[in-house]
Amino acid sequence: MQVEPFTFSSFMTNAYLCHDQGEAVLVDASCETEAECEQVMTVIEEQGLDVQHLLLTHAHVDHIFGCTFFEEAFGQRFKAHEAAVPFIERAEEQATAFGVEVDPPSVPTAHLAEGDTVSFGDVTLEVLHTPGHSPDSISFVDRPGRQALTGDVLFQNSIGRTQGLPETSRAQLLNSVTETLLPLGDDVTIYPGHGPATTIGRERAQNPFVQEALRA
């Protein structure tokens, strides 16, 4: 699986175009402007990719800015965890709280849960429920390729925010990290919702939040 990263908006939120054998999935739509959306479309068009699925790691506003654009472009809705529905229904309220605007996306009708899979090309992504930063947080794992897209759960040297946001739980988040992500293996590359790619092994060894949780 090839992973094309993009970083958009004042939130510096990552979107990922993942592709294999000419087929692709878009994970998170963090592009806030049409110009940012067009950056993704340019890569899709230049590489002749057939976008099979639109996916959300979770539905905080900085991850859904561009959802409507891509829904219209590809004639499909984003797939997300069922717990994403209330967040999408309150998209404009979320945006107002952060002083931004959003074109509310469609409410997902295809829900992803623990153990579900999403396939494109020769790749099958496994869905892991990794709540804590948000109740709808899910990660997408390519086990044979040793890669995972973890949203706002685990970052390089940090973890997802649990203060000042609704329905968060630091204990639940740390459990998602230690019990769900770390067992994937130290050689797994993770692509987070913010910041650079890293590995499970690096975060196990150097991330102070992970080390604190493991000691506990």
N, C-alpha and C positions, 0 to 999 in steps of 0.2 A: 504494500500500500504506500503510495506516495502522498505526502501531506504538504499542502501549500498553505502557509500561514499568512494571515493578514491582521494588522492591528489598526483599529478604527476608533473614532470619536474621542472626545475629551476624557472619557473613562479609560482609554487605552485598553480596550477589550479585544481579545483575539477571536477571529473567525477562522475556520479551517475548511479548505476544499480538499477532500480526500478522494483519490481516484486510483483505478486499476483497470487495465484492459479496456480503456475508453469509457468506462462508466464511473460515476462520481456520486458523492454525497456532500452536502454542505452542512457543516456543524456550526450552529449559532450564526445569527445575522446581526453582527455588531455594527455594521456600517450605518452611520447616522444620516448621511447625505446621499443623494442620487449619484454624485460623483464617486463616492466610496463604493456604492453598489456596483457601479460600472467597472471598477477595478477588478472585481470578482468576475463579472461577466466577460471581460476581455480575456482573462485566463481561460475561462470555460470555452470561449469561442476559438481562441488561438489553438487550443489543444484538441478541439473537436469533441468535447466531453458530453456524454449523455447523463444528465443529472437524474438519478434514480430516486433519491430521498432527500428531504429537507428535515434536519434534526435539531433539537434543542437539548443542551445539557441542563438548562433550567430557564425560567421565564422572567428573570429580573430584567428591568427595562434596558440596561446596556447590552443585553444579549438579543433583544428582539427589535431593535430599531428598524432593521431592513427586512423584516419578515414579509410585510405586505408586498414590497417590491418583488421579492423572489417568488412569492406565491402567485403573483400575476404573471411573472415571466415563465414559470414552469407549470402552471395550471395544477398545482397541488398544495396541500396544507403542510405545515410543519408537524412533525410527530414529536410528542413529548410525554413525560410522565403525567398521569391523571391529575396529580396534585398541582400541575402547572396551570390548570384551567382557571382557578380564581385569580391568579396573578395576571393572566392575559386579560381576563374580564376587567381587571382594575389597572390596565396598562396606562391609561391617561392619568389616573390617580398617582401611580408610581412616578410617572414623568414629572408631574407637577411638584412632587416632593423633592425632586432633584433639580428643579428649575430648567427642565428641558421639555421638548415636545416629541410625541411619538404618534405614528399612524397605526392605530391598534390592529394587530394581525387577527386572522380568523381564529376562533377557538378550536383547538385540536380535536379531531374526531377519532384519530388513531393514536391510542395511548400505548406507551412503552413501559414495561415492567421488568423487574428482576428476572433474568434468564431469557428474555426475548432476544431475537437476533435480527440484524439488518444486513442484507447482502447486496453486493455490487461487484462487478467483475468476478475475480476469484477470491474476493475477501468477504468474510463474514464477521461482523462486529457483534460482540456479546454485550448486552445491556446489564450494567450493575447499578443497583439503587444505592446511592451514596449521599444520604441526606445529612443535614446539619447546618450548612450555610443556607439552605433552602429545602423545604420538604420534598420538592420535586426534583432535586439534583440527581442526575444519573451520569454515569461514565460509560464510554464506549470503548471496548477492548478488542484489539486484534491480537489474539493469543499467539498464533503461529508467527506473526510479524513482530511480536514483542513491542507493541505500541498501544498507547491508551490515550484517549481524550477525556480529561477529568474535570472540565468546567472549573468552577470556583471552589474546589475541594482542597487540592494540594498544589502549591506553587513552589518555585525555587526559593528556598529559605523561609517559606511562610505557609499559612493555611488560609482558608476562606474566612471572610469577615463574619462575625456573629454578634456584633454590637450595632445597635441603631437600625436593624432590619427586622421585619416581622417574621415570626415563626422560625427563629433560628435556635440552635442548641450547640454549644461548644462541645459538650460531652458526646453528643451524637456525631458531630463532625469528626472529632478525634477517633471515635469508634470506626467511622467509615474509612478513615485513613489507615488505622492500625489493623483492622480486621478484614477490610475488603481490598484496599489498594496495595499495601505492603506485601501481602502474600502473593501478588502477581509475580514478584521476582525482581531482584536488583537490576537485572539487565533490561528491564522494560523502560522504554522511553515514554515520558508523559508529556502531553501537549496541554497546558493549562489555559484557563480563561483569561489570565493576565500574565504578562512576563514571558521569559524565554522557556523553551523546552528544557527538560531536565530528565533525570532518571530516578527510579525508585531507590536504587542504591545510594545515589548522592544524597537524596533527602533523608534516607534512613541514617546516614552517617553525619550529615551536616546541618539538617534542619532543626533548629532549637525546639520548635513546637512538637515535632515528631519525637525527638529524644526525650522531651519532658513526658509525653504521653506514654512512651515505652517504659520509662522508669516507674511511672505510676502503676 
